[in-house]
Amino acid sequence: MKNAWASVDERLKKQEILKESIIKEMIYKKTHKSLNALQWSEFTGIPMALAIIPLIVWAYGKFGGRFLSWDIFVLYCSLFVIIWFPYLLYKAYLLIKIDLASNMKNNLFYINKLGIVIKKEKIAMSILGPLFVIGMVPMLIELKTNAFGWAFAICMVLFATLFAYWSYKKIYDKHIQSIQKNLEELKELQE
């Protein structure tokens, strides 16, 4: 009888260990998927920022010096990209530092730091975005833009606003919260 109970107890322990390892693997996969989505987002932003720089230089070379509002607008865009590029590198650095095979405490630190950085970014973009639009309106007036130009500018502002809202909600917030939750669960399972 003792042997039977010992055998049952051993099988139950093996099943418990198996269940725990399956749960850990599922959490690792979900975390890795969210981390990949964030990394993809940041790593595509870096070449896009680099591609914008020659576009700004070309636009200023082609149209610069004729209208003061155009020159100010291009300067504003240039400063934004110059500040934005190292910021993108910093966010990518934070994402690279997350290593699921290492200490969960460090991973939680880096993902929480990224969450704080993204919150600050949202605040900055809610200020810089309207400044961009406010700077664009006098430029379009001074350039005597036709109705098509105005419609195009309005559509681009709407598209950029909707894209920013979508990316913050569906990419950053969703995946950062998922990673935080999964890392907390992994930390609990390791204890």
Backbone as a ProteinNet text record, in pm:
[ID]
protein_1_A
[PRIMARY]
MKNAWASVDERLKKQEILKESIIKEMIYKKTHKSLNALQWSEFTGIPMALAIIPLIVWAYGKFGGRFLSWDIFVLYCSLFVIIWFPYLLYKAYLLIKIDLASNMKNNLFYINKLGIVIKKEKIAMSILGPLFVIGMVPMLIELKTNAFGWAFAICMVLFATLFAYWSYKKIYDKHIQSIQKNLEELKELQE
[TERTIARY]
81.1	0	86.5	193.7	284.2	347.5	386.1	448.4	350.7	226.3	125.5	108.4	100.4	86.8	211.6	325.8	451.2	455.1	408.9	404.4	306.9	189.1	89.7	144.2	207.4	264.6	373.2	454.6	561.5	503.7	399.7	335.2	271.2	208.9	148.4	254.8	369.3	479.3	530.5	543.2	588.7	488.3	359	256	258.7	279.3	286.5	405.4	519.3	639	614.7	551.5	520.6	425.8	321.4	226.1	296.4	382.4	454.2	546.4	614.6	704.6	625.4	507.3	422.6	373.7	333.3	287.6	401.2	521.2	637.5	665.3	660.2	687.4	584.5	456.7	352.5	376	412.6	437.7	559.6	664.7	783.3	747.6	665.5	626.7	546.8	451.1	371.8	460.5	552.2	642.7	732.8	786.5	875.6	801.6	677.3	597.3	575.7	541.7	520.8	651.9	759.3	890	932.4	908.6	941.1	861.1	733.9	650.9	705.7	745.2	802.1	936.2	1019.9	1149.5	1133.2	1041.1	1017.6	975.1	888.2	840.5	956.1	1040.6	1152.2	1259	1289	1395.1	1354.8	1227.2	1186.4	1183.1	1165.2	1165.2	1302.4	1407.1	1542.9	1575.2	1556.6	1583.9	1488.8	1365.5	1272.2	1321.2	1374.2	1429.1	1549.2	1631.7	1747.2	1704.5	1593.6	1544.8	1482.8	1431.3	1368.7	1472.8	1592.2	1696.6	1729.8	1759.7	1786.8	1665.7	1545.4	1424.5	1414.1	1444.5	1440.7	1547.6	1667.6	1775.9	1737.6	1681.1	1638.5	1530.5	1430.3	1319.9	1370.5	1462.8	1515	1598.6	1679.3	1760	1673.7	1562.5	1475	1391.3	1337.4	1242.6	1288.6	1402.5	1447.3	1490.2	1480.1	1524.8	1422.2	1310.3	1209	1102	1066.7	959.2	1007.5	988.2	1032.4	960.3	830.1	755.1	802.5	837.6	890.1	1021.9	1109.2	1239.2	1223.9	1132.5	1108.6	1051.5	958	895.9	999.5	1084.9	1188.3	1288.2	1321.7	1410.8	1347.8	1219.3	1146.1	1149.4	1122.5	1125.7	1265.7	1367.7	1506.5	1542.2	1505.9	1533.8	1460.7	1338.5	1260.9	1329.5	1373.5	1437.3	1571.8	1646.1	1776.1	1758.3	1653.7	1626	1562.8	1481.3	1406.7	1498	1601.8	1686.8	1757.7	1828.4	1890.1	1785.8	1669.7	1561	1516.6	1506.3	1474.2	1581.7	1706.3	1816.1	1807.7	1770.2	1756.8	1644.3	1530.7	1421	1462.7	1534.3	1582.4	1680.9	1765	1860.1	1786.1	1681	1603.3	1542.8	1496	1436.4	1541.5	1659.6	1766.5	1812.2	1806	1849.9	1758.1	1637.5	1546.1	1587.3	1629.2	1674	1595.7	1508.8	1420.5	1494.8	1618.8	1696.5	1767.9	1766	1838.2	1742.3	1788.9	1717.5	1585.8	1475.5	1343.5	1333.9	1405.4	1402.7	1459	1569.8	1627.8	1534.6	1473.1	1378.5	1261.3	1208	1098.1	1142.6	1266.6	1319.1	1319.6	1371.1	1382.1	1246.5	1153.2	1022.3	944.4	961	896.6	957.9	1088	1156.5	1104.5	1088.4	1034	891.8	812.1	675.9	674.5	765.2	775.1	819	915.2	963.8	850.9	770.7	659.2	554.5	528.1	432.9	483	611.7	670.1	663.5	684.9	676.3	535.5	435	296.3	270.6	320.5	303.1	374.9	497.9	575.2	506.9	455.8	389.7	258.1	190.6	65.7	94.4	217	256.6	318	409.2	480.4	391.6	295.8	205.1	125.8	56	-15	78.7	199.6	295.5	332.9	342.9	371.1	259.2	134.4	19.6	13.4	35.6	33	141.9	256.3	363.1	335	257.7	227.9	126.1	30.7	-75.8	-20.1	62.8	117.1	202	271.2	352.5	263.7	154.4	63.8	-1.9	-32.6	-91.2	10.9	135.1	238.1	272.9	266.5	295.5	177.2	66.3	-56.4	-97.3	-110.1	-143.9	-286.8	-305.7	-440.3	-522.2	-647	-738.9	-689.6	-630.6	-577.8	-466.4	-379.7	-270.3	-321.7	-424.6	-485.8	-549.7	-621.5	-686.4	-582.2	-474.3	-366.8	-305.6	-279.4	-220.4	-313.5	-441.1	-538.2	-545.1	-546.7	-549.7	-423.8	-309.3	-184.3	-183.4	-235.3	-242.7	-337.1	-451.9	-545.9	-485.6	-420.6	-356.7	-250.1	-165.3	-58.6	-116.5	-224.1	-288	-346.9	-419.3	-479.6	-373.5	-268	-160.6	-90.5	-64.1	1.2	-87.1	-215.6	-308.1	-310.9	-321.9	-324.8	-194.8	-81.8	45.5	66.9	26	41.6	-50.3	-172.6	-267.9	-240.8	-223.4	-215.7	-74.5	25.2	161.4	223.9	241.2	314.1	237.4	121.6	48.2	17.2	-35.3	-75.3	43.2	153.1	265.7	346.1	358.5	429.7	353	221.6	141.8	148.7	146.2	155.8	289.5	397.4	529.8	539.9	490.2	495.3	419.7	301	218.6	287.8	340.8	406.9	534.4	611	732.4	699.1	592	548.3	510.3	437.3	398.4	520.4	615.2	737.7	816.5	819.8	888.9	823.4	690.3	618.2	643.9	647.7	672	813.2	908.5	1046.7	1066.2	980.8	995.8	943.8
-119.4	0	127.2	123.5	237.7	266.3	161.4	176.1	237.8	200.4	255.9	405.5	443.3	586.9	665.2	605.6	670.8	688.4	587.4	595.1	704	707.5	810.8	948.8	960.5	1090.2	1133.8	1041.7	1073.6	1117.9	1048.8	1087.1	1225.7	1253.2	1385.5	1495.8	1470.4	1568.3	1589.5	1479.7	1491.4	1570.2	1543.4	1618.4	1765	1794.9	1934	2005.6	1938.2	1995.8	2015.1	1918.7	1928.8	2045.1	2057.5	2168.2	2302.1	2310.5	2435.4	2469.3	2370.2	2396.8	2436.2	2376.1	2414.1	2556.8	2591.5	2728.8	2827.5	2795.7	2883.5	2901.9	2792.6	2800.6	2888.2	2874.2	2958.2	3105.2	3134.2	3273	3327.6	3247.1	3289.6	3322.5	3239	3262.3	3391.9	3414.3	3538	3659.7	3650.3	3761.4	3788.5	3682.6	3697.1	3760	3718.9	3774.6	3925	3965.8	4108.5	4186.2	4126.6	4191.7	4208.9	4107.4	4118.1	4228.6	4242.5	4348.2	4486.2	4504.8	4633.4	4658.7	4556.1	4572.2	4603.5	4534.7	4561.4	4706.2	4753.6	4891.5	4990.2	4968.1	5060.4	5048.6	4926.4	4908.2	4955.5	4962.4	5021.9	5174.9	5226	5371.2	5433.7	5360.6	5413.6	5441.9	5347.3	5379.8	5487.4	5489.7	5592.6	5731.1	5742.5	5870.7	5909.5	5811	5839.3	5880.3	5824.1	5857.6	5997.2	6044.5	6176.6	6287.6	6263.8	6367.3	6413.1	6323.4	6371.5	6439	6393.5	6456.3	6602.1	6626	6762.6	6848.2	6793	6867.1	6899.3	6802.5	6825.3	6932.8	6924.3	7020.5	7160.8	7172.9	7306.4	7358.6	7271	7312.6	7355.3	7289	7318.7	7444.4	7459.6	7568.2	7667.7	7646.3	7730.5	7869.8	7963.5	8100.2	8189.4	8136.9	8218.9	8268.8	8182.2	8216.1	8190.7	8288.4	8277	8163.1	8151.7	8047.2	7907.4	7891.3	7763.2	7732.3	7830.1	7810.3	7772.7	7839.7	7809.3	7668.7	7633.4	7501.2	7391.7	7409.2	7308.9	7300.4	7413.8	7413.9	7336.1	7358.5	7286.4	7136	7096.2	6954.1	6895.7	6973.6	6927.1	6905.3	7000.8	6985.8	6865.6	6847.3	6733.3	6601.8	6587.2	6462.8	6444.3	6552.2	6543.1	6496.8	6542.7	6500.7	6361.4	6331.8	6206.9	6086.4	6102	5988.5	5927.5	6005.4	5943.3	5884.8	5946.3	5895.2	5756.9	5738.4	5606.3	5503.9	5545.8	5455.7	5416.4	5511.4	5482.3	5381	5398.6	5302.1	5164.1	5159	5030.4	4967.2	5049	5000.4	4935.9	5002.2	4946.5	4811.4	4799.8	4673.2	4563.2	4601	4502.3	4448.1	4530.7	4489.9	4385.2	4369.5	4269.1	4133	4046.6	3912.7	3814.1	3738.1	3649.1	3536.8	3511.6	3406.4	3458.1	3589.1	3645.6	3678.8	3761.1	3798.9	3870.8	3821.5	3881.2	4021.1	4043.2	4175.2	4281.7	4249.3	4343	4364.7	4256.3	4267.3	4356.5	4338.6	4423.9	4569.4	4591.6	4728	4792.5	4721.1	4778.5	4798.6	4707.1	4724.8	4835.3	4847.4	4957.9	5091.7	5093	5214.5	5252.9	5153.7	5181	5235.2	5178.6	5228.8	5374.6	5412.9	5552.6	5641.3	5593.7	5670.7	5692.9	5590.3	5601.7	5699.7	5698.8	5795.2	5938.2	5959.7	6092.2	6128.5	6029.6	6052.7	6096	6032.1	6070	6215.4	6256.3	6395.4	6489.1	6455	6539.5	6548.9	6437	6438.5	6514.9	6513.3	6590.8	6740.3	6778.9	6920.2	6952.1	6867.1	6893.8	6877.9	6786.1	6766.3	6891.2	6950.7	7075.5	7189.4	7193.6	7295.9	7275.8	7151.8	7119.8	7173.2	7147.9	7194.2	7347	7407.5	7554.3	7614.9	7550	7599.4	7576.6	7475.3	7442.4	7540.2	7586.2	7672.9	7803.5	7880.3	8003.3	7976.2	7862.8	7827	7804.6	7732.1	7706.7	7836.1	7924.8	8054.8	8136.2	8143.5	8222.3	8165.2	8034.7	7972	7979.5	8037.1	8048.8	7911.9	7818	7681	7673	7595.4	7578	7481.1	7460.2	7376.5	7231.9	7180.8	7045	7032.9	7131.6	7132.7	7134.2	7216.1	7221.2	7087.2	7030.5	6901.3	6793.3	6794.9	6698.6	6716.6	6840.8	6868.3	6823.7	6851.5	6810.2	6658.2	6591.9	6445.2	6387.5	6446.5	6397.8	6417.2	6530.5	6554.9	6454	6429.9	6331.7	6191.2	6155.7	6023.7	6009.5	6110.8	6104.4	6095.1	6168	6164.3	6026.7	5972.9	5841	5731.2	5741.7	5643.1	5648.5	5768.7	5782.8	5723.6	5755.7	5701.8	5549.5	5495.2	5350.1	5286.2	5344.5	5282.2	5286.3	5394.8	5399.1	5299.2	5285.2	5194.2	5048.3	5019.3	4881.2	4823.3	4907.8	4855.1	4873.5	4998	5023.6	4980	5038.2	5007.6	4858.8	4802.1	4660.7	4569.3	4587.8	4496.3	4521.4	4646.2	4674	4613.6	4631.9	4573.4	4420.7	4362.6	4217.1	4167.1	4233.6	4191.8	4208.3	4319.9	4341	4229.9	4200.2	4096.5	3960.6	3927.4	3797.8	3786.3	3894.4	3889.5	3874.8	3938.9	3922.1	3776.3	3716.2	3575.3	3483.8	3511.1	3429.9	3446.2	3566.6	3591.9	3513.5	3510.4	3433.9	3284.4	3235.6	3092.3	3052.3	3142.5	3110.6	3108	3179.4	3184	3063.1
0	0	0	83.1	90.5	-45.4	-113.1	-245.4	-344.9	-338.5	-428.7	-404	-275	-242.5	-283.3	-263	-303	-454.3	-526.5	-673	-719.3	-655.4	-690	-656.9	-541	-500.7	-598.6	-642.7	-738.3	-872.4	-917.5	-1044.2	-1033.3	-918.9	-898.6	-900.6	-838.4	-840	-982	-1057.4	-1196.3	-1280.5	-1258.7	-1331.7	-1294.2	-1166.1	-1120.3	-1184.9	-1188.3	-1251.6	-1400.5	-1464.5	-1607.5	-1634.5	-1553.9	-1570.3	-1552.9	-1451.2	-1426.8	-1542.9	-1598.4	-1711.5	-1836.2	-1855.1	-1969.8	-1953.1	-1831.6	-1804.7	-1828.5	-1778.3	-1798.7	-1948.3	-2023.2	-2167.1	-2238	-2200.7	-2261.1	-2228.6	-2105	-2065	-2138.8	-2150.6	-2226.1	-2370.4	-2431.9	-2571.3	-2585.2	-2494.9	-2500.5	-2479	-2384.2	-2355.7	-2474.9	-2532.2	-2647.6	-2766.6	-2786.8	-2896.2	-2877.1	-2756.4	-2728.5	-2739.7	-2690.7	-2698.7	-2844	-2927.4	-3069.8	-3137.5	-3101.7	-3161	-3125.5	-3000.5	-2959.6	-3028.6	-3034.5	-3099.8	-3247.7	-3313.3	-3454.8	-3473.8	-3389.4	-3399	-3384.2	-3286.5	-3264.1	-3371.9	-3412.4	-3510.5	-3650	-3680.2	-3807.6	-3797.1	-3677.1	-3658.8	-3681.6	-3652.1	-3667.4	-3814.8	-3908.2	-4048.8	-4103.6	-4051.9	-4097.7	-4056.1	-3935.8	-3890.6	-3975.9	-4008.2	-4093.4	-4234.4	-4282	-4416.1	-4420.2	-4308.8	-4304.6	-4315.1	-4263.3	-4263.9	-4406	-4502.6	-4638.1	-4702.7	-4666.5	-4718.8	-4672.9	-4547.3	-4494.5	-4562.3	-4577.6	-4643.4	-4787.9	-4858.4	-4996.7	-5003.3	-4914.5	-4915	-4884.9	-4792.9	-4763.1	-4879.7	-4939.8	-5054.5	-5172.8	-5191.8	-5305	-5282.1	-5160	-5135.3	-5029.1	-4967.8	-4858	-4902.1	-4809.1	-4832.9	-4897.9	-4942.9	-5010.6	-4914.2	-4819.9	-4727.1	-4584.3	-4499	-4360.8	-4288.1	-4308.2	-4237.8	-4280.8	-4409.6	-4456.7	-4387	-4379.8	-4315.9	-4168	-4099.8	-3958.3	-3944.4	-4031.2	-4025.9	-4050	-4147.5	-4177.4	-4061.9	-4001.6	-3886.2	-3769.9	-3747.2	-3642.5	-3669.8	-3792.2	-3829	-3811.4	-3849.6	-3835.4	-3689	-3604.2	-3461.4	-3403	-3446.6	-3397.8	-3432.5	-3556.5	-3599.4	-3529.5	-3512.2	-3444.3	-3300	-3233.9	-3096.2	-3094.2	-3191.9	-3197.9	-3220.5	-3301.9	-3336.9	-3215.4	-3132.7	-3013.3	-2918.3	-2915.5	-2832.1	-2880.2	-3010.9	-3066.5	-3030.4	-3037.9	-3000.8	-2853.7	-2768.2	-2625.4	-2600	-2667.7	-2650.4	-2700.9	-2811.8	-2863.5	-2764.5	-2703.6	-2603.2	-2485.2	-2438	-2326.6	-2364.9	-2487.7	-2532.9	-2547.9	-2592.6	-2609.4	-2473.6	-2371.3	-2238.1	-2175	-2228.6	-2174.5	-2228.3	-2137.2	-2172.2	-2086.5	-2149.7	-2075	-2004.2	-2043.6	-1978.3	-1853.6	-1832.6	-1718.3	-1604	-1515.5	-1394.3	-1426.3	-1372.3	-1397.4	-1337.1	-1228.1	-1164	-1259	-1325.4	-1423.1	-1540.8	-1588.3	-1699.8	-1662.9	-1542.8	-1496.9	-1488	-1442.3	-1435.7	-1574.4	-1674.4	-1808.8	-1875.5	-1855.7	-1918.9	-1848.1	-1716.4	-1644.7	-1686.3	-1705.7	-1752.5	-1891.2	-1979	-2112.1	-2101.6	-2011.7	-1992	-1950	-1861.4	-1817.1	-1932.5	-2011.2	-2126.9	-2227.5	-2250.7	-2345.4	-2293.4	-2163.4	-2106.5	-2126.4	-2105.4	-2128.3	-2276.8	-2361.9	-2506.5	-2546.2	-2488.7	-2518.5	-2482.1	-2366	-2323	-2419.2	-2454.3	-2546.6	-2682.6	-2731.2	-2862.4	-2859.7	-2744.3	-2734.9	-2733.8	-2703.1	-2709.7	-2845.3	-2892.3	-3017.8	-3141.1	-3135.2	-3248.8	-3283.6	-3185	-3215	-3257.1	-3199.5	-3243.1	-3389.9	-3430.7	-3570.7	-3660.3	-3620	-3698.8	-3698.1	-3581.2	-3571.4	-3659.7	-3667	-3753.8	-3900.8	-3930.1	-4069.6	-4129.6	-4051.8	-4104.3	-4162	-4088.5	-4149.6	-4273.4	-4271.9	-4387.8	-4510.1	-4492.2	-4603.7	-4652	-4559.3	-4598.4	-4676.5	-4626.3	-4693.3	-4830.7	-4844	-4972.5	-5069.6	-5023.9	-5104.5	-5159.8	-5068.2	-5104.1	-5156.1	-5261	-5317.7	-5231.9	-5270.8	-5193.4	-5184	-5290.9	-5287.3	-5184.1	-5178.4	-5081.3	-4938	-4914.1	-4780.9	-4745.8	-4840.9	-4816	-4787.3	-4864.1	-4842.6	-4704.1	-4665.1	-4533.5	-4421.4	-4436	-4333.4	-4324.5	-4439	-4439.6	-4375.2	-4402.4	-4343.2	-4191.4	-4145.2	-4000.2	-3935.4	-3997.3	-3943.9	-3942.9	-4052.2	-4060.4	-3952.3	-3936.9	-3835.5	-3694.8	-3668.9	-3537.5	-3509.8	-3606.3	-3587.7	-3576.6	-3655.8	-3649.5	-3514	-3464.5	-3334	-3224.3	-3227.7	-3127.4	-3133.5	-3254.3	-3272.1	-3222.3	-3259.4	-3221.1	-3070.3	-3006.1	-2860.5	-2791.8	-2840	-2776.2	-2811.6	-2940.1	-2986.9	-2988.5	-2990.2	-2990.6	-2852.1	-2811.8	-2688.4	-2563.9	-2540.5	-2416.8	-2405.5	-2511.1	-2508.9	-2478.7	-2550.2	-2536.4	-2408.8	-2367.8	-2242.7	-2125.3	-2123.6	-2015.3	-2017.9	-2136.3	-2148.4	-2094.9	-2132.7	-2085.7	-1934.2	-1880.9	-1735.9	-1662.1	-1709.7	-1646.6	-1654.5	-1771.1	-1789.8	-1706.3	-1697.6	-1616.1	-1468.4	-1424.1	-1285.2	-1259.2	-1352.8	-1337.1	-1335.7	-1422.9	-1425.2	-1295.4	-1243.6	-1117.4	-1004.7	-1002.9	-900.4	-915.2	-1037.7	-1059.5	-1019.4	-1033.7	-998.2	-846.6	-773	-626.9	-558.3
[MASK]
+++++++++++++++++++++++++++++++++++++++++++++++++++++++++++++++++++++++++++++++++++++++++++++++++++++++++++++++++++++++++++++++++++++++++++++++++++++++++++++++++++++++++++++++++++++++++++++++

